[in-house]
Amino acid sequence: MKRTAPSSAAMAVVTLAAGVLFTSGTASAGERTGTSHAGRDVYGTKTPYAPQGRPGRYQNAPEGFEPVFTENVARHGSRAMTDSGDGDAVLAVLRNAQDQDSLTGLGARLGPQVRSLLAAASALGYGNLSARGAEEHRQTALRLEQRLPSLVAGIAARHESIAVETSGVPRAVASADAFTRGLASGEPALAGLIKEPVTDKNLLYFHKQPQNADYQAYVKSDPQLTAVLTGIDGDPRTDEAAHRVVARLFRQDFASALSAEARISFARSLSQLYSAAPDLAVEAPDVDLTPFLTHRDAQWFTYLDDAEEFYEKGPGFSGRTITYKMAGVLLDDLLTQAQAKASGTNPNGAVLRFTHAEEIEPLAALMGLPGSTEPAEPGEPYAYGNNPWRGAEVSPMAANIQWDLFANTPSEGRPARYLVRMLYNEKETAFKPSCRPVAKGSYFYELDELKRCLAHT
């Protein structure tokens, strides 16, 4: 849901402790991508992708084990915003101010920037994968090949197929195409082994499917969800930030005449455009919206967006699983594909899946991936100071979870053993604490152990 201004009644019910909401956490993805003010995250889940792994620093597999299969789940790459709504809203206020000769010098510069961004998005197609998004996936594919050269060679030598599955949404399909083109460019022998993509909405667009009507009802009208988001939005700092935004862009009389609702709506729409602009860096190279939001204000509005993501798609409320239990179908498929490969019934050398934040974030919460382990306790709303969840870390553009399956050679009548290593945004990542690795500090786990510790209801 898109939230704008809280009502005066909502403002009155804010009970969040001052200083808790917005204490900064760990280094952000924005810092690592160089796409944020002063090295701090201001783009949330719209943050362009940056791999978190360190080439040459991955653990070696235990002696005697070689990679035999890989599978992933990836979010689509950077894209255009889904519609022109925020841009239209910002331009409408700017036109009104211009008619009243009420734009500051800075404000007069904003309109052309917004129009250029909208033109680029429209030409690309609203919601479609951008050139940056395609390159994110192409480079991820090339790095996969660099990490697993023996697997790539083995797939080619054995003529194993590479299965491709998508949500069917154009930006996910285009991401799959960019990824597989990257694979083929890095190893031409794979080109004829890549299957045509198939659409599986139950697996990769499950949040919209009929079997998850309870989740859809939760997002639309759950009283607990509505109350907490209304309270977070109603924090006085939201209107304070909006005040600062309009004061920089409009002359005093015009800014003072705007209602609280209008101020906040304008500032939040501008924040959405601000977050979207880096994803269209190729299509709109001359657009720079960083002068129009201070780092402080951009970060606050990103926090508000993160709160919505957290409660609607992430760990959510303590004691409730509605936001992530539906991701069980995807976790089960990861386990099933790996087990089928181990049992000799999976003919694929790789299974590649392309989906959306609405699937990545619940899967991360269900699996207990870093940053997604802590739901919000009653009376303690999600805040940067009390929870590590960050949209830029959990589900940036092109976010990905990869499982690599390793096997040893059977000997003395013993069957082969199978180990799994997980990469999260290309960083070696431990499974949840209830899963036991093959050795202390190892990122490798017995496949049978994962089947045990990842079991869910």
C-alpha atoms as one frame of an Amber mdcrd trajectory, in Angstrom:
protein
   0.000   0.000   0.000   1.225   3.527  -0.690   0.985   5.725   2.362   0.717
   9.490   2.234  -0.140  11.838   5.059  -1.499  10.613   8.400  -4.668  12.134
   9.741  -4.583  14.468  12.717  -5.999  11.645  14.810  -3.205   9.369  13.700
  -0.679  12.051  14.638  -2.169  12.061  18.115  -1.729   8.337  18.693   1.978
   8.224  17.992   3.664   6.543  20.931   7.074   5.750  19.487   9.948   6.596
  21.773  12.023   9.537  20.620  15.479   8.596  19.455  14.630   4.917  18.888
  13.065   5.039  15.449  15.972   6.264  13.450  19.265   5.301  15.005  21.543
   4.233  12.177  22.650   0.631  11.912  25.437  -1.140  10.079  27.120  -0.028
   6.874  24.561   0.082   4.138  24.387  -1.314   0.665  24.158   2.279  -0.520
  27.583   2.903   0.990  29.061  -0.033  -0.882  27.476   0.875  -4.211  28.469
   4.500  -4.006  24.905   5.481  -4.839  24.021   7.415  -1.720  24.654  10.682
   0.009  27.606  10.704   2.364  27.958   6.933   2.254  24.562   6.212   3.873
  21.674   4.263   2.446  18.861   6.368   1.009  17.407   4.074  -1.654  15.956
   1.123   0.283  14.825  -1.785  -1.881  15.484   0.321  -4.989  19.219   0.237
  -4.258  21.143  -0.899  -7.356  22.834  -4.255  -6.939  26.396  -4.707  -5.709
  27.851  -8.183  -5.017  28.725  -8.740  -1.378  31.182 -11.600  -1.886  34.933
 -11.120  -2.040  36.528 -12.775  -5.090  39.266 -15.172  -4.096  38.078 -15.263
  -0.476  35.502 -18.054  -0.722  36.073 -21.192   1.351  37.341 -24.223  -0.508
  35.055 -27.227  -0.491  36.147 -30.079   1.791  38.733 -32.336   0.206  37.343
 -34.629  -2.473  34.197 -32.570  -3.155  33.438 -30.947  -6.500  30.444 -28.816
  -7.600  27.807 -30.771  -9.510  24.799 -28.435  -9.548  23.767 -24.876  -8.823
  20.411 -23.164  -8.351  19.310 -19.661  -7.534  16.394 -17.392  -6.739  16.941
 -13.854  -7.985  14.980 -10.648  -7.919  14.668  -8.782 -11.199  17.313  -6.121
 -11.770  17.034  -2.343 -11.656  13.948  -1.083 -13.459  11.789   1.900 -14.276
   9.170   2.905 -11.741   5.874   1.134 -12.272   3.902   4.235 -13.272   4.061
   8.014 -13.581   1.961   8.711 -10.481   4.684  10.159  -8.267   6.127  12.232
 -11.080   2.727  13.571 -12.053   2.007  14.509  -8.437   5.287  16.374  -8.042
   4.864  18.201 -11.347   1.329  19.279 -10.450   2.539  21.030  -7.284   5.481
  22.576  -9.141   3.159  23.957 -11.829   0.884  25.451  -9.201   3.849  27.102
  -7.490   5.215  28.371 -10.802   1.860  29.948 -11.644   2.121  31.839  -8.363
   5.773  32.767  -8.918   6.566  30.786  -5.777   9.474  28.553  -6.815  12.879
  29.079  -5.269  15.928  28.830  -7.494  16.326  25.199  -6.457  12.649  24.519
  -6.990  12.800  25.877 -10.511  15.410  23.246 -11.361  13.309  20.300 -10.211
  10.619  20.216 -12.907  12.961  19.614 -15.872  14.658  16.816 -13.935  11.367
  15.090 -13.154  10.159  15.418 -16.744  13.410  13.898 -18.022  13.089  10.981
 -15.613   9.471  10.353 -16.624  10.354  10.552 -20.310  13.108   7.966 -19.852
  10.794   5.644 -17.916   8.017   6.022 -20.466  10.348   5.332 -23.386  11.663
   2.216 -21.644   8.206   1.172 -20.488   7.010   1.673 -16.933   8.116  -1.210
 -14.739  10.479  -2.635 -17.342  14.066  -3.730 -16.767  16.588  -0.963 -17.338
  19.993  -1.254 -18.966  21.529  -1.127 -15.525  19.285  -3.983 -14.414  20.277
  -6.117 -17.383  23.946  -5.481 -16.686  23.481  -6.404 -13.015  22.286  -9.857
 -14.037  24.812 -10.304 -16.829  27.675  -9.595 -14.462  26.212 -11.861 -11.773
  26.148 -14.712 -14.307  29.753 -14.098 -15.290  30.853 -14.126 -11.663  29.004
 -17.408 -11.119  31.076 -18.932 -13.919  34.264 -17.524 -12.444  33.479 -19.043
  -9.043  32.504 -22.454 -10.424  34.641 -23.111 -13.522  34.664 -26.888 -13.048
  30.870 -26.976 -12.773  30.491 -24.930 -15.948  32.908 -27.227 -17.758  31.089
 -30.282 -16.430  27.663 -29.025 -17.535  29.042 -28.401 -21.017  30.834 -31.759
 -21.195  27.811 -33.729 -19.983  25.378 -31.676 -22.096  23.222 -31.011 -19.060
  20.383 -28.577 -19.503  19.974 -25.272 -17.667  16.381 -24.708 -16.560  15.004
 -21.166 -16.389  11.846 -20.207 -14.493  10.243 -16.787 -14.080   7.172 -15.110
 -12.653   6.105 -14.217 -16.176   6.285 -10.488 -15.417   8.267  -8.759 -18.199
  11.039  -7.419 -15.955  11.616 -10.887 -14.500  11.638 -12.465 -17.969  14.085
  -9.809 -19.186  16.289 -10.441 -16.145  16.384 -14.152 -16.974  17.334 -13.311
 -20.541  20.142 -11.003 -19.405  21.461 -13.615 -16.969  21.460 -16.459 -19.483
  23.009 -14.261 -22.152  25.748 -13.545 -19.661  26.282 -17.268 -19.110  26.497
 -17.905 -22.847  28.884 -15.012 -23.428  31.192 -16.283 -20.703  31.021 -19.907
 -21.903  29.621 -20.281 -25.428  29.303 -24.048 -24.960  26.370 -23.377 -22.624
  24.317 -21.522 -25.229  22.585 -24.593 -26.637  21.915 -26.025 -23.186  19.814
 -23.149 -21.844  16.115 -24.002 -21.940  13.406 -21.561 -22.874  12.082 -19.865
 -19.729   8.876 -21.211 -18.249   6.386 -19.264 -16.150   5.516 -20.545 -12.683
   3.409 -18.011 -10.797   2.681 -20.356  -7.909   6.404 -20.582  -7.279   7.655
 -17.132  -8.258   4.644 -14.823  -7.898   2.994 -16.560  -4.996   1.969 -13.392
  -3.178  -0.671 -12.720  -5.853  -2.084 -16.244  -6.133  -5.499 -17.397  -4.832
  -4.002 -19.803  -2.310  -2.550 -16.796  -0.496  -5.787 -14.830  -0.174  -5.172
 -14.579   3.578  -1.943 -12.700   2.907  -3.663 -10.385   0.438  -6.329  -9.623
   3.039  -3.603  -8.934   5.602  -1.931  -6.326   3.386  -5.240  -4.728   2.477
  -6.989  -4.445   5.809  -5.282  -6.082   8.792  -6.006  -3.871  11.841  -2.651
  -4.508  13.511  -0.777  -3.686  10.320  -2.820  -0.552   9.689  -2.289   0.664
  13.240   1.473   0.218  13.308   2.065   1.814   9.894  -0.238   4.706  10.738
   1.712   5.230  13.935   5.077   5.130  12.199   3.933   7.529   9.492   2.472
   9.805  12.144   5.773  10.367  13.876   6.279  14.150  14.002   9.556  13.745
  12.129   7.627  12.882   8.984   6.003  16.310   8.833   9.220  17.966   9.972
  11.065  16.385   7.062   8.296  17.378   4.662   8.486  20.958   6.006  12.194
  21.078   5.232  11.648  19.693   1.725   9.030  22.237   0.709  10.889  25.121
   2.388  13.849  24.565   0.086  11.749  24.384  -3.076   8.951  26.910  -2.541
   8.716  30.459  -1.285   7.425  30.893   2.243   3.844  31.946   1.482   3.260
  28.978  -0.831   4.946  26.483   1.504   2.966  27.755   4.482  -0.320  27.392
   2.596   0.219  23.672   1.991  -1.606  21.375   4.404   0.317  18.759   6.335
  -1.211  16.118   4.105  -0.144  17.960   0.948   3.380  18.564   2.254   3.912
  14.942   3.177   2.363  13.622  -0.019   4.616  15.850  -2.115   7.750  14.959
  -0.161   7.061  11.241  -0.296   6.423  11.327  -4.028   9.678  13.203  -4.513
  11.423  10.603  -2.359  10.076   7.825  -4.578  11.483   9.536  -7.673  14.771
  10.143  -5.870  15.034   6.427  -5.114  14.124   5.403  -8.663  16.571   7.655
 -10.489  19.763   5.554 -10.005  18.063   2.537 -11.582  17.642   4.582 -14.794
  21.190   5.898 -14.865  21.689   4.765 -18.476  18.346   5.909 -19.830  18.395
   9.235 -17.939  22.102  10.023 -17.521  21.582  13.734 -16.893  19.010  13.283
 -14.127  20.327  13.991 -10.643  17.772  14.366  -7.893  20.257  14.427  -5.013
  20.177  18.252  -4.683  16.460  18.215  -3.931  16.482  16.048  -0.794  19.015
  16.416   1.970  20.594  13.205   3.149  18.763  13.506   6.461  15.356  13.759
   4.829  16.010  11.135   2.151  17.041   8.712   4.857  13.896   9.368   6.904
  11.578   8.682   3.979  13.569   5.541   3.187  12.980   4.429   6.768   9.222
   4.846   6.267   9.414   2.683   3.130  11.529   0.092   4.942   8.936  -0.090
   7.710   6.247  -0.919   5.164   8.423  -3.575   3.544   9.310  -5.062   6.936
   5.691  -5.437   8.032   4.232  -6.468   4.687   6.948  -8.783   3.314   9.589
  -9.317   5.978   9.716 -10.688   9.533   6.660  -8.631  10.507   5.009  -9.105
  13.893   6.343 -11.460  16.533   4.078 -14.497  16.771   2.644 -14.113  13.253
   3.914 -15.871  10.124   1.484 -14.404   7.595   4.184 -12.410   5.787   6.535
 -15.284   5.097   4.914 -18.697   5.537   3.830 -18.595   1.872   7.516 -18.699
   0.843   7.576 -22.339   1.920   6.784 -23.369  -1.637  10.025 -21.755  -2.795
  12.156 -23.179  -0.006  10.709 -26.605  -0.698  11.608 -26.269  -4.361  15.211
 -25.403  -3.526  15.448 -28.545  -1.405  13.594 -30.691  -3.941  15.812 -29.694
  -6.848  18.987 -30.332  -4.861  17.710 -33.704  -3.630  16.651 -34.698  -7.151
  20.141 -33.927  -8.409  21.659 -36.014  -5.631  19.320 -38.924  -6.393  20.045
 -38.776 -10.128  16.542 -37.717 -11.210  17.331 -34.088 -12.032  18.814 -33.777
 -15.548  19.665 -30.107 -15.110  23.081 -28.747 -14.316  21.467 -25.555 -13.042
  18.020 -24.214 -12.171  17.641 -20.442 -12.429  14.623 -18.604 -11.000  13.702
 -14.938 -11.475  11.183 -13.250  -9.266  10.406 -10.150  -7.168  10.991  -8.514
  -3.795   7.612  -9.883  -2.693   9.137 -13.367  -2.903  12.756 -12.665  -1.885
  11.859 -10.894   1.359   9.515 -13.619   2.678  12.013 -16.320   1.690  14.771
 -14.501   3.571  12.557 -14.293   6.656  11.505 -17.942   6.436  15.120 -19.061
   6.101  16.373 -16.720   8.802  18.900 -15.033   6.542  21.032 -12.208   7.966
  18.953  -9.131   8.714  15.691 -11.082   8.570  15.774 -12.911  11.889  13.996
 -10.472  14.200  10.261  -9.728  14.074   8.896  -6.687  15.873   7.744  -7.240
  19.426   4.392  -5.906  20.668   4.687  -2.256  21.663   8.078  -1.907  19.989
   7.499  -0.879  16.363  10.195  -1.594  13.810  12.953   1.016  13.902  16.500
   1.262  12.662  17.638   1.431  16.280  16.007  -1.832  17.367  16.074  -4.082
  14.299  18.763  -4.930  11.700  16.323  -5.312   8.784  17.200  -2.991   5.883
  15.603  -3.128   2.459  18.900  -2.299   0.790  20.544  -5.309   2.433  17.731
  -7.842   2.253  16.355  -7.163  -1.216  18.192  -4.649  -3.377  17.632  -4.798
  -7.096  18.858  -8.160  -8.474  19.098  -9.651  -4.976  19.867 -13.351  -5.141
  20.098 -16.519  -3.091  22.239 -19.279  -4.584  22.761 -22.856  -3.500  25.742
 -24.800  -4.867  25.661 -28.591  -4.551  28.956 -30.450  -4.132  29.562 -34.217
  -4.254  32.454 -36.540  -3.602  33.314 -39.744  -5.424  31.710 -42.921  -4.025
  34.245 -45.337  -2.622  34.290 -48.796  -1.010  30.626 -49.339  -1.681  29.618
 -46.093   0.037  27.290 -43.682  -1.776  28.408 -40.193  -2.639  27.912 -37.473
  -0.028  26.333 -34.169  -0.976  27.100 -30.796   0.537  25.407 -27.418  -0.005
  26.935 -23.958   0.185  24.699 -20.880   0.194  25.520 -17.454  -1.204  23.292
 -14.481  -0.368  23.926 -11.616  -2.748  27.084 -13.572  -3.592  28.368 -13.619
  -0.020  28.960 -16.967   1.701  26.171 -17.189   4.246  25.506 -19.632   7.043
  22.140 -21.320   7.289  20.076 -20.712  10.422  21.716 -21.682  13.745  19.679
 -24.890  14.025  21.531 -26.184  10.931  24.870 -27.826  11.680  27.714 -27.274
   9.184  30.196 -30.041   8.429  32.734 -28.303  10.649  32.793 -25.279  12.921
  33.031 -22.118  10.857  32.324 -23.945   7.606  29.777 -22.715   5.070  29.205
 -26.276   3.823  26.267 -28.377   5.056  25.185 -31.945   4.443  22.127 -31.953
   2.193  20.341 -34.310   4.587  21.043 -31.881   7.431  19.359 -29.072   5.514
  16.328 -31.237   4.862  16.083 -31.687   8.622  16.763 -28.184   9.878  14.834
 -26.301   7.189  11.664 -28.311   7.654   8.674 -26.031   8.177   4.928 -26.290
   8.631
